[in-house]
Each structure stands twice: as structure tokens, then as C-alpha cells.
Amino acid sequence: MPTLTAALAVIGIIAAAAALPAQEDARNVATGPVAIRNYEPLTPSAMAGSDIHPEVEVRVRIDAVGAVTEVEVLAIEPPSGFDDLLRFHIERTLATWRYAPARDAEDRPTPSTLSWRMKFRSRATAQENELVSENHDPQLDVLVDAGGLTDLAEPLTPSERAQSLNRAVEAAEKFVEREHRRRRQTDRFIVISDATEEATIDVLARNMESIYDIFHSLFDPHIEPLLEHFRTVVYLFRRQSSVVSLQRELGSTGFGAGFYRSPGLMAFHQQVQTSEQLLHSMFHEAFHAFADSHLTPPGKKLPLWVEEGLAEYFANSRIERGHLIPGEISGSKYILFHRRSREFRGTARWSLKEARTALRSGDAPTVAELWEAGPDSFYGVRYQSYYGFSWLLTHFLRHGREEWEDQQAFGTMLLYLVEGYSGRDAIAVAYGTTPEELQAEFERYVRRL
């Protein structure tokens, strides 16, 4: 498979000349930045039939995490009565681009500025060449052809996602005890419960908003959350049988205290042994919901080890005085909830001692195996090891070296993964290494936790 650099070398579709660092920043930039999300601007539809195909000079300022902070249109040639409209369209489009940030001579992320000229094509020309549609990123097709990305499933439209969520809500309503049904609405959630105590639904609504606030505070500096098209619907059932029946109705399985169903339904039950178990499940499933609606664009998914590893990472972090401390292990054992096991059922507590034993016996999945695991491997008979070591690998990549936390390498890796790049390309850019090269250091890290 071509490397990330090789794949990126073919994406210069719209630029008439290569983007070059502006003079004021060039002395501080040793490498990059590299565009990894750059939707092609087309001439506004109002210019149809004008036969104007402008060439535009732009300057883009990029911060140390790869976000565009300023877009300047320096010149438009030939000038026309559409210049204000075109300037607005360019500024809005280029503001959504994302970059792997530039790095200085000491390989630290650094702000940068790019200047270049681009030649616009008409929408008719673009459609004739079958390269662009208003809701499709043309760069993805190029990267798929180059081998840099896997082919992507056609994403659901917003209307289809809303219809799918409505069907799931209709199914959930069948299992709500009507005499106790209560509903609350917040900025980001619709919460429905048949809990006996009236205050329960208000506590749940506040908890869900607080969990999302935590996720936003952690991910916003690295990945700009996608726009929320609709609220996530959360059900808290009094009885476990209601959750089981709902899962059966939706054609899925799961044996924890709750589950998440894309595109926006979470369900939990109160018949748990401890409040810790319910809180763990809430954090775990809330991360799946957050990743689905905020981190990953439609049609894309995080690798399983990242998705489940991060869900476990947050679910097992310590809570102190109402604040989550990411990475602080809540105890010597952490809870694992498996949702799609074929041969195992129930809740498992999986300790670091078991992880170390698995490493000694050779039963632990390697970093490379975690990186490449599909559903059959991840959710198979060794699911406890895959869940557990995905959590440990996430912890290692966030906290294994001091410079990883300082340089926010994990956020950079996520930025590449959510754009569909392979895990090997993402870790090569963010960490400058391979899964195999990390293996020995990862094992040492697990042994001393």
C-alpha cells in the first residue's frame, strides 16, 4: 500500500500552483503542513452561465493543531460583479479544511501560513468530469484509487438518518411503561425514562450533557466536531427486560447495562448491581454516540481498537468531585461490557494482572493485531483480551511518553483516522513509527502500570 506521503502527492486537483509557506512563517517551518481535508470550491451556482472561471490568490493561516484560523482572498482575476459572492464562498469553504500541522526544526507542531493560486471550474464542467458533487469530497476518490484509503460505503443522507432514528424511537416506545413515562429535552439530548423516581430523568439529562461537555473539551482542540443535525435520544428503562426486548426488536444483541444504536439512540436500564456499573456503561455508550455524530463524517468509522479502546478509556477513568480525570484508572480492575459476543455473556472485570499473564503466555493480541482486527477477531472468543488491550493501547498512546501528551500526538492520529487513512499511515504521521516497533515498549508499559 502506498504511504501517506505518496497518497497525498496526487491530491493537487484544484491548485494551479503548489501551496507554499508564506515568507513570514517559512523560517519557523521545517515540514508541512499537509492538507488532509480539503473540499474543492466550485464557482457559486449564481455564476452559472456567466462563462467566468476565475483564478484566485488566497492565504490561509493554520494553527498548531491543523485548524484553519483565517482565510484571506488576496486577488480575483478577472474581476467581476460576482467578487463579493465568490470571496464569501471561498472563505467559508477553505475554513473547513484541516491539516496535519507544520512542524519546526525540533519536530514540534507549529502555526503556519500557506499562500497559493487556484483556478475555479464551473459546476457543469465538474459534473461532466464526474469528480464533484455538492455533498461529496472529490479528494477521497483520488486517494481510494491511489490505495491510500479504503473504499467507503455510501453514507446515509440526513433525511435517511432521521428516518432510521425515528424507526428506532418507535421501537423503543413499545417497551416504555406508560404510567411512569417522562420526557426531558436539553440542548443535545431528548431523554425518556419510566423510572419510578421522578428526579431520575433530570439527573440523567444533566449527566449526559456533562459527559458530552467532557468529550468536547478533550476533542475540540484536535478535531472540530461535526454539526449536530438532531438530538441524541436516550432511554432509561426501569427493567432490564425492556432493553433486551428493544435490542431484539432492532436486530442487535448486547448484555451490558446499555447500548448505542446509530444514528442516535442510547438505551440503559436500572437493574444493575452498582451505580458504578451504570455510570461506566453511560460513558462507554456515550462515547460511541459522540464518535458517530461528532468525530466521524458520514460513511466513515474509526478502527475497532480505537472506537472500543477510547470508550473503555473514558468509562474507566476516575471521577473526582464530579470531574472526570482522563487516564486515571478508577481501580486495580476495570469493567468490560461486551455488546456483541457470540460465546460470552454478562459483565466482566478484567485486571492488569490478567493482562500481564496474557503477555507472558503469548495469548495477548499484538499491537499489529489490534490495529488490523475486524469484527470476527475483535468480538470473537478472545473479546476480553481485545477490549482490554485496546484500552491499554489507548492509554499507552496518550500517556506512554511525556512528549506524546505535550505534542498531542493522539489527537493528530485521530484526525487522520477519522478521515479514513489507514492505521499505519496515521501512526507514521503522528508518532513516526509502526505497530511492530511499538510492541516491546507497549509491553513494558503494561507491566509497570
C-alpha positions as CSV (number, residue, x, y, z in Angstrom):
1,M,0.0,0.0,0.0
2,P,1.4,3.4,-0.8
3,T,2.5,5.5,2.1
4,L,0.5,8.5,3.3
5,T,3.0,10.8,1.6
6,A,2.7,9.0,-1.7
7,A,-1.1,9.2,-1.5
8,L,-1.1,12.9,-0.7
9,A,1.1,13.6,-3.6
10,V,-1.8,13.0,-6.0
11,I,-4.4,15.3,-4.5
12,G,-3.5,18.6,-6.2
13,I,-6.6,18.8,-8.3
14,I,-7.7,22.4,-7.8
15,A,-4.4,24.3,-7.3
16,A,-2.9,25.9,-10.3
17,A,0.4,26.1,-8.4
18,A,1.5,24.2,-5.3
19,A,0.7,25.8,-2.0
20,L,3.8,27.3,-0.5
21,P,4.6,28.6,3.0
22,A,4.3,32.4,3.2
23,Q,7.6,34.2,3.8
24,E,6.8,35.3,7.4
25,D,6.4,31.7,8.6
26,A,8.9,29.9,6.4
27,R,11.8,30.3,8.7
28,N,9.9,28.5,11.5
29,V,8.6,25.6,9.4
30,A,10.7,22.6,8.7
31,T,8.0,20.3,7.3
32,G,4.3,20.6,6.3
33,P,1.6,21.5,6.8
34,V,-0.2,18.8,4.8
35,A,-3.9,19.1,3.8
36,I,-6.0,16.1,4.8
37,R,-9.5,17.5,4.5
38,N,-9.8,19.9,1.6
39,Y,-13.2,20.1,-0.2
40,E,-13.0,21.6,-3.7
41,P,-14.5,25.0,-4.0
42,L,-16.7,25.4,-7.1
43,T,-18.0,28.6,-8.6
44,P,-21.2,29.6,-6.9
45,S,-24.4,28.5,-8.7
46,A,-25.3,32.2,-9.1
47,M,-22.4,32.4,-11.6
48,A,-23.9,29.7,-13.9
49,G,-23.9,30.8,-17.5
50,S,-21.5,33.7,-16.9
51,D,-18.6,31.9,-18.5
52,I,-16.3,33.3,-15.8
53,H,-13.7,30.8,-14.5
54,P,-11.8,33.0,-12.0
55,E,-8.3,32.4,-10.8
56,V,-8.0,33.3,-7.1
57,E,-5.0,34.0,-4.9
58,V,-5.5,33.0,-1.2
59,R,-3.6,33.0,2.0
60,V,-4.6,30.6,4.8
61,R,-3.4,30.7,8.4
62,I,-3.2,27.3,10.2
63,D,-2.7,26.8,13.9
64,A,-0.6,24.2,15.7
65,V,-3.3,21.5,15.6
66,G,-4.1,21.9,11.9
67,A,-7.2,24.0,12.1
68,V,-7.7,26.9,9.7
69,T,-7.9,30.2,11.7
70,E,-8.0,32.7,8.9
71,V,-8.7,32.8,5.2
72,E,-7.7,35.8,3.1
73,V,-8.7,36.3,-0.6
74,L,-5.8,38.4,-1.9
75,A,-6.8,38.7,-5.6
76,I,-9.5,37.5,-8.0
77,E,-8.8,37.5,-11.7
78,P,-10.6,38.6,-13.8
79,P,-12.6,40.8,-11.5
80,S,-16.4,40.8,-12.0
81,G,-19.6,41.7,-10.2
82,F,-19.5,38.3,-8.5
83,D,-16.4,39.1,-6.5
84,D,-18.1,39.6,-3.1
85,L,-20.1,36.4,-3.5
86,L,-17.0,34.4,-4.7
87,R,-15.0,35.8,-1.7
88,F,-17.6,34.7,0.8
89,H,-17.8,31.2,-0.8
90,I,-14.0,30.7,-0.8
91,E,-13.7,31.9,2.8
92,R,-16.5,29.6,4.0
93,T,-15.2,26.6,2.1
94,L,-11.5,26.9,3.0
95,A,-12.3,27.5,6.7
96,T,-13.5,23.8,6.8
97,W,-10.1,22.5,5.6
98,R,-8.0,20.6,8.1
99,Y,-4.2,19.9,8.0
100,A,-1.6,17.8,9.6
101,P,0.1,20.8,11.2
102,A,3.5,22.1,10.2
103,R,6.5,21.1,12.4
104,D,9.5,23.1,13.3
105,A,13.2,22.0,13.3
106,E,12.6,20.2,16.6
107,D,9.6,18.3,15.2
108,R,7.1,20.3,17.3
109,P,3.7,21.3,15.8
110,T,3.8,25.0,14.9
111,P,1.4,27.5,13.3
112,S,2.0,28.2,9.6
113,T,0.6,30.2,6.7
114,L,0.1,29.0,3.1
115,S,-0.4,31.1,0.0
116,W,-1.3,29.8,-3.4
117,R,-3.5,30.5,-6.5
118,M,-6.4,28.3,-7.5
119,K,-8.3,28.0,-10.8
120,F,-12.0,27.5,-10.4
121,R,-14.1,25.3,-12.6
122,S,-17.8,25.7,-13.3
123,R,-20.2,23.2,-11.8
124,A,-21.2,22.0,-15.3
125,T,-17.6,21.1,-16.0
126,A,-17.2,19.3,-12.7
127,Q,-20.3,17.3,-13.3
128,E,-19.2,16.3,-16.8
129,N,-15.9,15.0,-15.4
130,E,-17.8,13.2,-12.6
131,L,-15.4,14.4,-10.0
132,V,-17.6,16.6,-7.7
133,S,-21.0,16.8,-6.2
134,E,-22.1,19.2,-3.6
135,N,-22.1,16.6,-0.8
136,H,-19.0,14.6,-1.9
137,D,-15.3,15.2,-1.3
138,P,-13.6,14.6,-4.6
139,Q,-10.2,14.0,-3.0
140,L,-11.5,10.8,-1.5
141,D,-11.9,9.2,-4.9
142,V,-8.4,10.1,-5.8
143,L,-7.0,8.6,-2.6
144,V,-9.0,5.4,-3.0
145,D,-7.6,5.0,-6.5
146,A,-4.1,5.5,-5.1
147,G,-4.6,2.9,-2.4
148,G,-4.3,5.5,0.4
149,L,-7.9,5.0,1.5
150,T,-10.3,2.0,1.6
151,D,-13.4,2.3,-0.5
152,L,-16.2,3.8,1.6
153,A,-19.8,2.8,1.9
154,E,-22.3,5.3,0.6
155,P,-23.3,7.3,3.7
156,L,-26.9,7.9,4.7
157,T,-28.4,11.3,3.8
158,P,-29.5,13.4,6.7
159,S,-33.1,12.5,5.8
160,E,-32.3,8.8,5.9
161,R,-30.5,9.1,9.2
162,A,-33.5,10.9,10.7
163,Q,-35.9,8.2,9.3
164,S,-33.7,5.5,10.8
165,L,-33.6,7.2,14.2
166,N,-37.4,7.7,14.1
167,R,-37.9,3.9,13.5
168,A,-35.6,3.1,16.5
169,V,-37.6,5.5,18.7
170,E,-40.8,4.0,17.6
171,A,-39.4,0.6,18.6
172,A,-38.2,1.9,22.0
173,E,-41.6,3.4,22.8
174,K,-43.2,-0.1,22.7
175,F,-41.3,-1.0,25.9
176,V,-41.8,2.1,28.0
177,E,-44.2,1.7,30.9
178,R,-46.7,4.4,30.0
179,E,-47.8,5.2,33.6
180,H,-44.2,6.3,34.5
181,R,-43.1,7.8,31.2
182,R,-41.3,11.1,31.5
183,R,-39.5,13.2,28.9
184,R,-36.9,15.9,29.2
185,Q,-35.2,17.9,26.4
186,T,-31.7,19.5,26.6
187,D,-29.5,21.2,24.1
188,R,-28.2,17.9,22.8
189,F,-30.5,15.2,24.1
190,I,-34.0,14.0,24.3
191,V,-34.2,11.9,27.5
192,I,-37.1,9.5,28.1
193,S,-37.5,7.3,31.2
194,D,-40.0,5.1,33.0
195,A,-38.0,5.2,36.3
196,T,-40.2,5.3,39.4
197,E,-38.5,8.3,40.9
198,E,-39.3,11.5,39.1
199,A,-35.9,13.1,39.8
200,T,-34.1,10.3,38.0
201,I,-34.7,11.7,34.5
202,D,-33.4,15.1,35.4
203,V,-30.2,13.6,36.9
204,L,-29.7,11.5,33.7
205,A,-30.3,14.5,31.5
206,R,-27.6,16.6,33.4
207,N,-25.2,13.6,33.3
208,M,-25.5,13.2,29.6
209,E,-24.8,16.9,29.0
210,S,-21.9,16.8,31.4
211,I,-20.4,13.7,29.6
212,Y,-20.6,15.5,26.2
213,D,-19.1,18.6,27.7
214,I,-16.1,16.5,28.7
215,F,-15.8,15.0,25.3
216,H,-16.0,18.4,23.7
217,S,-13.3,19.8,26.0
218,L,-10.9,16.9,25.1
219,F,-11.5,16.7,21.3
220,D,-12.3,20.2,20.2
221,P,-8.6,21.3,20.1
222,H,-7.9,18.4,17.8
223,I,-11.0,17.7,15.8
224,E,-13.7,20.2,15.1
225,P,-17.0,18.4,16.0
226,L,-19.4,18.0,13.1
227,L,-22.6,19.9,13.1
228,E,-25.4,18.3,15.1
229,H,-28.3,17.7,12.8
230,F,-30.6,16.3,15.5
231,R,-30.6,15.4,19.2
232,T,-29.4,12.1,20.5
233,V,-32.4,10.2,22.1
234,V,-31.6,8.5,25.4
235,Y,-33.9,5.9,27.1
236,L,-33.5,4.8,30.7
237,F,-35.7,1.8,31.4
238,R,-36.6,0.6,34.8
239,R,-36.3,-3.0,33.8
240,Q,-33.5,-4.9,32.0
241,S,-36.1,-6.9,30.1
242,S,-37.1,-3.7,28.3
243,V,-33.6,-3.2,27.0
244,V,-33.3,-6.8,25.9
245,S,-36.6,-6.6,24.1
246,L,-35.6,-3.4,22.4
247,Q,-32.4,-4.9,21.2
248,R,-34.2,-7.9,19.8
249,E,-36.7,-5.6,18.1
250,L,-33.7,-3.7,16.5
251,G,-32.0,-6.9,15.4
252,S,-28.9,-6.5,17.7
253,T,-27.6,-8.1,20.8
254,G,-25.8,-7.0,24.0
255,F,-25.5,-7.9,27.6
256,G,-24.3,-4.9,29.5
257,A,-26.3,-2.1,31.2
258,G,-26.9,-0.3,27.9
259,F,-26.2,0.0,24.2
260,Y,-25.9,2.6,21.4
261,R,-27.6,2.3,18.1
262,S,-26.6,4.5,15.2
263,P,-27.6,7.1,14.2
264,G,-28.6,8.5,17.6
265,L,-30.3,6.2,20.1
266,M,-28.9,5.1,23.5
267,A,-30.7,2.9,25.9
268,F,-29.9,1.8,29.5
269,H,-31.6,0.0,32.4
270,Q,-31.7,0.5,36.1
271,Q,-31.4,-3.2,37.1
272,V,-27.7,-3.1,37.7
273,Q,-25.7,-4.3,40.7
274,T,-24.0,-0.9,41.4
275,S,-24.3,2.7,40.2
276,E,-20.7,2.3,39.1
277,Q,-21.8,-0.2,36.5
278,L,-24.5,2.1,35.1
279,L,-22.1,5.1,35.0
280,H,-19.5,3.0,33.2
281,S,-22.0,2.0,30.6
282,M,-23.2,5.6,30.2
283,F,-19.6,6.8,29.5
284,H,-18.9,3.9,27.2
285,E,-22.0,4.2,25.0
286,A,-22.0,8.0,25.1
287,F,-18.5,7.9,23.5
288,H,-19.9,5.7,20.7
289,A,-22.7,8.2,20.2
290,F,-20.3,11.1,20.3
291,A,-17.9,9.5,17.8
292,D,-20.8,8.7,15.5
293,S,-22.3,12.2,15.5
294,H,-19.3,14.4,16.1
295,L,-15.9,12.7,15.2
296,T,-16.5,10.6,12.2
297,P,-18.0,12.0,9.0
298,P,-21.0,10.1,7.5
299,G,-19.9,6.8,5.9
300,K,-16.7,6.6,7.9
301,K,-15.8,4.7,11.1
302,L,-12.9,4.6,13.5
303,P,-10.9,1.3,13.7
304,L,-12.4,-1.1,16.2
305,W,-9.5,-0.8,18.6
306,V,-9.7,3.0,18.7
307,E,-13.5,3.0,19.0
308,E,-13.7,0.5,21.8
309,G,-10.4,1.4,23.4
310,L,-11.4,5.1,23.8
311,A,-14.9,4.1,25.0
312,E,-13.2,1.9,27.7
313,Y,-10.6,4.6,28.4
314,F,-13.3,7.2,29.4
315,A,-15.6,4.7,31.1
316,N,-12.8,3.5,33.4
317,S,-11.2,6.9,34.2
318,R,-11.5,8.1,37.8
319,I,-14.2,10.6,38.7
320,E,-13.2,13.1,41.5
321,R,-15.7,15.6,42.9
322,G,-17.8,15.4,39.7
323,H,-14.9,15.7,37.3
324,L,-13.6,13.0,35.1
325,I,-9.8,12.7,35.1
326,P,-9.0,11.0,31.8
327,G,-6.4,8.2,32.1
328,E,-6.6,8.0,35.9
329,I,-7.5,4.4,36.4
330,S,-10.5,4.1,38.7
331,G,-9.2,0.9,40.4
332,S,-7.0,-2.1,40.0
333,K,-9.7,-3.7,37.9
334,Y,-11.8,-2.1,35.2
335,I,-15.2,-3.2,33.9
336,L,-15.7,-4.6,30.4
337,F,-19.1,-4.7,28.8
338,H,-19.3,-6.7,25.7
339,R,-22.2,-6.0,23.4
340,R,-22.0,-8.5,20.6
341,S,-20.3,-11.5,22.0
342,R,-21.0,-14.8,20.3
343,E,-19.9,-17.1,23.1
344,F,-19.6,-14.9,26.2
345,R,-22.3,-13.1,28.1
346,G,-22.5,-10.7,31.0
347,T,-20.2,-8.2,32.7
348,A,-16.5,-9.0,33.1
349,R,-13.9,-7.5,35.4
350,W,-10.6,-7.7,33.8
351,S,-7.5,-6.9,35.8
352,L,-4.0,-5.7,34.8
353,K,-2.7,-8.9,36.4
354,E,-4.6,-10.8,33.7
355,A,-3.1,-8.6,31.1
356,R,0.4,-9.3,32.3
357,T,-0.3,-13.0,32.4
358,A,-1.6,-12.9,28.8
359,L,1.6,-11.2,27.7
360,R,3.8,-13.8,29.4
361,S,1.9,-16.7,27.9
362,G,1.7,-15.2,24.4
363,D,-2.1,-15.0,24.5
364,A,-2.3,-11.3,24.2
365,P,-3.1,-9.7,20.8
366,T,-0.1,-7.8,19.5
367,V,-0.3,-4.1,18.6
368,A,-0.4,-5.0,14.9
369,E,-3.2,-7.5,15.5
370,L,-5.2,-4.9,17.4
371,W,-4.5,-2.4,14.6
372,E,-5.9,-4.6,12.0
373,A,-8.6,-6.5,13.8
374,G,-12.0,-6.9,12.1
375,P,-15.3,-7.7,13.9
376,D,-14.7,-11.5,13.7
377,S,-11.5,-11.2,15.7
378,F,-12.4,-8.4,18.0
379,Y,-15.8,-9.7,19.0
380,G,-14.9,-13.4,19.0
381,V,-13.9,-15.8,21.7
382,R,-11.0,-13.6,22.8
383,Y,-13.1,-10.5,23.1
384,Q,-11.9,-9.8,26.7
385,S,-8.3,-9.6,25.5
386,Y,-9.2,-7.4,22.6
387,Y,-11.3,-5.0,24.6
388,G,-8.7,-4.9,27.5
389,F,-5.6,-4.5,25.3
390,S,-7.4,-1.8,23.2
391,W,-7.9,0.1,26.4
392,L,-4.3,-0.4,27.4
393,L,-3.0,0.6,23.9
394,T,-5.1,3.8,24.1
395,H,-3.7,4.6,27.5
396,F,-0.2,3.9,26.2
397,L,-0.5,6.2,23.2
398,R,-1.9,9.0,25.3
399,H,0.4,8.7,28.3
400,G,3.3,6.3,27.4
401,R,5.8,9.1,26.9
402,E,5.8,12.6,28.2
403,E,6.3,14.2,24.8
404,W,3.2,12.3,23.5
405,E,1.0,14.3,25.9
406,D,2.8,17.6,25.2
407,Q,2.7,17.2,21.4
408,Q,-0.9,15.9,21.4
409,A,0.1,13.0,19.1
410,F,-3.0,11.0,19.8
411,G,-5.2,13.9,18.6
412,T,-3.2,14.1,15.4
413,M,-3.6,10.3,14.8
414,L,-7.4,10.6,15.4
415,L,-7.5,13.4,12.8
416,Y,-6.1,11.1,10.2
417,L,-8.2,8.1,11.2
418,V,-11.5,9.9,11.0
419,E,-10.6,11.0,7.5
420,G,-10.2,7.3,6.5
421,Y,-6.4,6.9,6.4
422,S,-5.1,3.5,7.4
423,G,-3.9,3.0,10.9
424,R,-0.3,2.5,9.7
425,D,-0.4,5.8,7.8
426,A,-1.9,7.6,10.8
427,I,0.6,6.3,13.4
428,A,3.5,7.0,11.0
429,V,2.5,10.7,10.8
430,A,1.6,11.2,14.4
431,Y,4.2,9.0,16.1
432,G,6.8,8.4,13.5
433,T,6.8,4.7,14.0
434,T,5.0,1.4,13.2
435,P,2.9,-1.0,15.3
436,E,5.7,-3.6,15.3
437,E,8.2,-1.0,16.5
438,L,5.9,-0.1,19.4
439,Q,5.4,-3.7,20.6
440,A,8.3,-4.0,23.1
441,E,7.7,-0.6,24.6
442,F,4.0,-1.2,24.9
443,E,4.6,-4.5,26.8
444,R,7.0,-2.8,29.2
445,Y,4.3,-0.1,29.8
446,V,1.6,-2.6,30.6
447,R,3.9,-4.4,33.1
448,R,4.6,-1.3,35.1
449,L,1.1,0.1,35.2
